[in-house]
Amino acid sequence: MASKDFQKYSVLIASTLAFTVCFMIWMMFGVIGIPIKKMLSLNATEFGLLTSTPVLTGALSRIFLGAWTDRYGGRIVLFLLMLSCVIPIWLISYATAYWHFLVLGLFVGLAGGSFSVGTPYVARWFERNQQGFAMGVFGAGNSGAAVNKFVAPVLLVSFGWAFVPQVYAIILLVTAILFWFFSYSDSSHLVGKSVSLREQLGVLKDPRVWKYCQFYSIVFGGYVALALWMVQYYVGEYGFDVKHAALLAACFSLPGGVLRALGGWLSDKYGAHQVTWWVLWVSWICLFLLSYPQTDFSIKTVDGMASFHIGLNVWVFTALMGVVGVAWAFGKASVFKYISDEFPTNIGAVSGVVGLAGGLGGFILPIMFGALQDITGIRSSCFMLLYGVVWVSLIWMYLTEMRQLDVMKPSKKSV
């Protein structure tokens, strides 16, 4: 029988691999949605709904998946979750109508619920002083959004979009089998009482929970939304093909996933308040610059008319997106640090509600991106929307917290 140390690290590695593959599949429509959009003649709003439909199921499913993990254990729940997604993913390659993609997308979205299974499953294998590290490593599976941008375009260009879901279905099946053989169960990790829906909704009476929902809807919901939106943005705004657009979009998705553990370390050192404050400020500045549309204008001078152009070239745009990705990686960790600090006896209920808010943000934002683009005709309107939401978060945070804090002063409290 394997030692306890071997088991816990095997669980961590197997679970992180499973979450990475699930997140990759969750973001699939961000790439294959581009040829589907052309095939079905979709407008920007319809494209936004197509890409975000799986996110809705992933957000809502975490309510019961977390409870099942408490009751039956993460190993069996995550294994069955992956198996249940294999057939719907495969069937996407045979879809021909818009509603086919939407319905199948709802089933595929269950893969996004893997986060609420893996987080408690992994954490319970580690001591309390190692749980932050373990959850940070597992959370780096968000980088599956970047993996999707490396893998899907190559398959799409070489074999057509319908080949992508077939390959992803096989990858998920193989991952489920590997996960089963390299993960373990421990009956002592099961809890007799899981967090009920009534308890989760009850925490909404605390205004702090609403604030953390707002923060997480930006740092996670915004991350998911832009990870879905950016490939087609590069194609439309800068004229890249899908393959090169996906590689540039990965400059946002990759750091936004893999640096979450570093964000947890910073939150332990400086405190969740200070890290989140700087995350929001950095986001606000970058989103302001990203919001400015490509502009040509002329002015009358003493020597006649002079024409000027204002706009971000692709390299500056990509660099700013990379900074936003890093900031939001830190922010995803700092929001959960808030929860563990301020709700130590109710962390399950609060994290469930806050995580749900983040997922719903990832569902609603792409639809709003598309609607704004259809209404205004301005592609950068998606960044204008995010800029406004971050502005609201900054004001809210300043009024409720920052008047009492010294920004970036090392925290006396460590976990």
C-alpha positions, -999 to 999 in steps of 0.1 A, spaced: 0 0 0 13 34 -10 24 58 18 2 87 28 27 112 14 28 94 -19 -10 93 -20 -16 130 -13 9 141 -40 -5 116 -65 -40 130 -58 -27 165 -63 -10 158 -96 -39 136 -110 -65 162 -99 -46 191 -114 -43 172 -147 -80 164 -147 -89 200 -139 -66 213 -166 -82 191 -192 -117 199 -180 -110 237 -182 -95 232 -217 -128 216 -228 -148 242 -210 -132 269 -231 -135 250 -264 -160 272 -281 -137 302 -277 -118 287 -307 -141 264 -326 -169 289 -322 -152 311 -349 -158 288 -378 -192 278 -364 -201 315 -363 -192 318 -399 -210 286 -408 -243 297 -391 -239 334 -399 -242 344 -362 -240 380 -350 -218 390 -320 -245 385 -294 -253 350 -307 -216 342 -307 -213 354 -271 -242 331 -261 -226 302 -279 -193 305 -261 -208 312 -227 -235 285 -225 -211 259 -211 -200 284 -184 -236 287 -171 -238 249 -164 -203 250 -149 -214 277 -125 -248 263 -115 -235 227 -111 -210 236 -84 -239 239 -59 -247 201 -60 -213 189 -70 -197 203 -39 -223 186 -17 -218 153 -35 -180 156 -29 -186 161 8 -209 131 9 -194 106 -15 -158 117 -20 -140 137 -47 -125 106 -65 -158 90 -76 -175 123 -82 -148 138 -104 -144 105 -123 -181 102 -131 -182 139 -140 -155 135 -166 -172 103 -180 -206 121 -183 -191 148 -206 -174 124 -231 -204 116 -252 -218 152 -254 -184 165 -264 -182 139 -292 -217 147 -304 -207 184 -310 -189 173 -342 -223 162 -356 -242 194 -347 -256 214 -376 -281 239 -360 -275 267 -335 -297 251 -309 -278 218 -312 -246 236 -301 -264 254 -272 -280 222 -258 -248 202 -261 -229 231 -246 -250 229 -215 -239 193 -210 -203 200 -218 -204 228 -192 -205 202 -164 -167 199 -170 -164 234 -155 -179 221 -122 -147 201 -117 -133 230 -97 -158 227 -69 -151 189 -67 -113 191 -69 -107 219 -44 -121 202 -13 -109 168 -25 -73 180 -28 -74 202 3 -85 174 26 -54 154 18 -31 181 32 -24 196 65 -39 231 71 -6 249 67 -2 232 33 -37 236 20 -30 270 4 -2 255 -16 -23 225 -26 -53 246 -37 -29 270 -55 -13 242 -75 -48 227 -83 -61 261 -92 -33 265 -118 -55 241 -139 -71 274 -151 -42 273 -176 -63 248 -195 -77 279 -212 -43 285 -226 -38 248 -235 -70 250 -255 -55 279 -275 -24 259 -283 -42 226 -292 -75 235 -308 -62 259 -336 -37 233 -348 -65 207 -350 -89 231 -366 -65 243 -393 -53 208 -401 -85 188 -400 -115 212 -396 -134 223 -365 -155 191 -362 -123 171 -354 -116 192 -323 -145 179 -301 -137 143 -312 -101 146 -301 -111 164 -268 -136 136 -260 -108 110 -264 -84 131 -243 -111 135 -215 -118 97 -215 -80 89 -212 -77 115 -185 -106 100 -165 -90 66 -166 -56 80 -156 -72 99 -128 -90 68 -115 -57 48 -113 -36 75 -98 -61 90 -73 -71 76 -39 -101 77 -15 -100 82 22 -132 76 42 -121 100 69 -124 129 44 -161 124 41 -183 147 61 -216 138 76 -232 172 68 -226 191 36 -234 227 30 -271 230 20 -286 254 -5 -304 271 24 -271 278 41 -255 290 10 -282 315 3 -283 325 39 -248 340 38 -261 366 13 -274 385 43 -238 396 50 -229 426 27 -193 414 27 -203 384 7 -219 406 -20 -187 425 -22 -166 394 -27 -191 382 -53 -185 415 -71 -147 411 -69 -147 375 -81 -171 382 -110 -143 404 -123 -111 384 -115 -126 350 -124 -157 358 -144 -138 384 -164 -109 360 -170 -133 333 -183 -151 358 -205 -120 373 -221 -104 338 -225 -135 329 -246 -136 363 -264 -100 371 -273 -93 348 -302 -122 362 -323 -111 397 -311 -76 393 -326 -92 379 -358 -116 408 -362 -95 437 -348 -60 428 -361 -67 404 -390 -49 374 -377 -58 339 -387 -72 316 -359 -39 299 -353 -19 330 -347 -48 348 -329 -50 319 -304 -13 320 -297 -15 358 -289 -46 352 -268 -27 327 -247 -5 355 -235 -35 365 -214 -48 330 -205 -16 314 -195 -4 337 -167 -40 341 -156 -40 304 -148 -5 294 -136 2 324 -113 -27 318 -90 -4 300 -65 19 331 -64 -12 352 -57 -20 330 -27 16 336 -14 13 374 -18 -21 373 0 -6 354 29 23 379 31 5 412 25 -31 403 33 -61 399 10 -72 436 13 -39 451 0 -34 426 -28 -70 430 -41 -67 468 -39 -36 468 -62 -52 441 -85 -82 464 -91 -60 495 -97 -38 477 -122 -69 463 -139 -85 497 -140 -55 514 -156 -50 486 -182 -87 484 -191 -88 522 -196 -60 519 -222 -76 488 -238 -110 506 -240 -98 532 -265 -109 523 -300 -88 527 -331 -93 564 -339 -84 587 -368 -90 624 -366 -80 656 -383 -73 691 -369 -69 724 -385 -34 739 -379 -17 771 -391 -2 750 -419 -34 734 -429 -51 701 -420 -32 675 -400 -43 639 -395 -35 617 -365 -41 581 -355 -46 569 -319 -48 532 -312 -30 503 -297 -8 482 -320 -11 444 -315 21 442 -293 11 469 -269 -24 454 -267 -10 419 -260 13 433 -233 -15 450 -216 -36 419 -218 -8 399 -202 -6 424 -173 -44 420 -168 -40 382 -168 -13 384 -141 -34 408 -120 -64 386 -122 -44 355 -113 -34 372 -81 -70 385 -75 -85 350 -78 -63 339 -49 -68 370 -28 -106 368 -29 -105 333 -14 -80 345 11 -106 371 22 -131 343 27 -108 321 47 -98 351 69 -133 364 76 -155 333 74 -133 306 89 -164 287 103 -185 291 72 -160 289 43 -179 262 24 -211 282 21 -194 315 13 -169 301 -12 -198 283 -29 -218 315 -34 -187 336 -44 -176 309 -68 -211 308 -83 -210 345 -88 -177 342 -106 -191 316 -129 -222 336 -137 -199 365 -145 -182 343 -170 -216 334 -185 -231 369 -187 -201 390 -198 -195 373 -232 -232 379 -241 -229 415 -230 -197 418 -250 -215 407 -281 -246 429 -275 -224 460 -270 -205 452 -302 -237 448 -322 -252 480 -308 -221 502 -310 -200 486 -337 -170 491 -315 -150 460 -306 -132 475 -276 -166 481 -260 -160 449 -241 -131 466 -223 -152 497 -216 -177 474 -198 -151 458 -177 -135 492 -169 -168 504 -155 -173 472 -134 -138 475 -120 -145 512 -112 -175 502 -92 -154 476 -73 -127 502 -65 -152 527 -51 -169 500 -31 -136 487 -17 -124 522 -8 -156 531 10 -157 499 30 -121 490 36 -92 511 24 -98 541 47 -86 518 75 -56 501 59 -20 509 50 -16 498 14 9 469 9 20 470 46 31 434 54 3 416 72 9 405 108 -15 377 102 -3 346 84 -19 313 76 
